[in-house]
Amino acid sequence: MGNNANDVLSVARGELGYSRAADPQRGSKYGRWYGAKYGDVFVEAAWCYMFVSWVFNQAGATAPCIPGAYCPTGVNQTKAAGRNVAARSAVAGDIVFFDWGPDGTSDHVGIVESNNGSYLTTIEGNTGGGSGYVQRRTRAYSTVCAVCRPTYGGASPSIDPQKGGRTGADAIRDMQEYLRKWGYDLGPRGADGLTNPDTAKALVSYIQYNMNAYGEGLTVDGVLSDTVVNLWRDKYGPVYSERAVDYGRDNYLYMVKAVQMGLEFWGLSIGPDGIDGSCGPATTAAIRQLQQGHHLEVDGVAGPDTLRDMVTMR
């Protein structure tokens, strides 16, 4: 197997007809594989994305949103890496995310087998009703919310060619390692390169601890309360913008780092220098990317709504 669309589709076609209901073991075969790598909690979870991740693993192929288990994160990683293409431009071997709402949040994912001019033919896991099957499906362009163009041919998914720096799972792992270095508990999965509640709690605890360094007196419990969000707006928000130098950003070094970690939580690149406490152009661009992807006002300032979305699983 190699890093190409033909091998990906060959593996996917070989799974057609699989039924979770007919599987005698716990969960799906794809959930068991993903659970063995990233934590038992995934074994019983919805497995459409884990199916796609399994296929790419078997084929030895790479994509900025692979591996993954939570579709909204995959969409953000795809856009952050600059690998999103329009549904009408999708080709065989692309990864396609769907929004059934549409409510702006991806619900499902599959692999493009062909683009038929006004609709896609796909191979998908956890589809077809009941406990789920691997099936070939047809999908209208209107259901597509993102299409990830994989990095076939061996190109690294870890570097954003425009801004440099880590993206996708590598960005998430970078922020997890930073938190772990300072003693924050990441839970049983550790620095696994995946957004999860344990990582979110550790990041919020980091924010609370550093707000307390400025005398806020917060309880460091990892819970993002309205108090924390309002403080962010009233006392710290102006720092997290391209105008930061006007507010003496050196005084807010660790809070800027909190913003950068929140951006990496979503797989966004903050530039080649990583978590450095400097709200430079790459960090501001990443703030704008997150705001655009989450349907917020795109102003490059990490205000309360942006903060809430930075550290909340969706």
Phi, psi and omega in degrees: 000148180224178184274073182209162185294324181300317180291322177300313181291327177298315178295314182298317180296328179293344180263354181304133180098347178301138178233126176296323182299329181271356181279121184287346183264170182295137177066202175258163178298329182283322175293323178294319178297313182293320179297323179295330182271323192235002176127137187301338182302336184278345188301318183265001185283166173304133196243016180299315182287325179293328174298312179299318179297318178299315180300312181296323177296315180295326182275352183069032184253160184233151175202151183295342180257012182242132002279164178195163179222349185236111190303316180302324177294319179299321177297315180295321178295321178299313182291320181297326181277358181070028184251013180275131176235160180291153180303321182293343180261002182297146178229168180304132180098350176289158175259129186240130179256140183243151174233110184281346186304285352281131178237012179084002180239127182291138183248343192199161182210152177206188181242130181289128174261323176200153174252119190256018174098323176222356178205165181250146165258129187229164168243126188226150171258161179055050180225171175088012176086174179061221179279353175105146180226169163262119186220160169271131184229163170244135186226133177289149177305326186295342180271353186272130176250345176193150174230120179268123175272107183299162181268062179295151178092007173095002179293140183288132175277000190270349185240127173280114186295341181273319185248343187074171179094169184283146174225169175060220183299328179293323177293316179299316180296325179299314181289326177296317179295324178296315178297318181294324179301327180267012170090014180275140184280121179262006180079184187295339183273343176063212181274080188260000180076016180235140172291135180204164184300326180295317178294319178300317180297319179296320181293317178297322177299320177299316180298313181298317181300316183284332171295322179296333177297340177257018171085023184281333179069036179279153170281124181274088184235002179075012180256122183278090182274168176299327179301314181296315182296318180293321176299319179303317182290313191283328190239338187238336188311317183299339182292328189270060181209171179291352176266014189304324184299333180291343184250011179070062190297339180298334178288347185241029186310309186285334176285325174296321177299325178298318176298315181298321177293324176297325177289318177293332176306329179262012176078018183269144179281133175250018177100168186294341181275352176065214184282090186241000178077011180249120180275071182273189184301321182293320178294316178298319178297321179293322175301315180296321178298314180297316180298317180295315181293334182256011175061042175255170174298127184268091181235358179074010180247127182276075177279192188297319180294319179294318177302313182301318181287334179297324190240019180242129176287136182237000000 
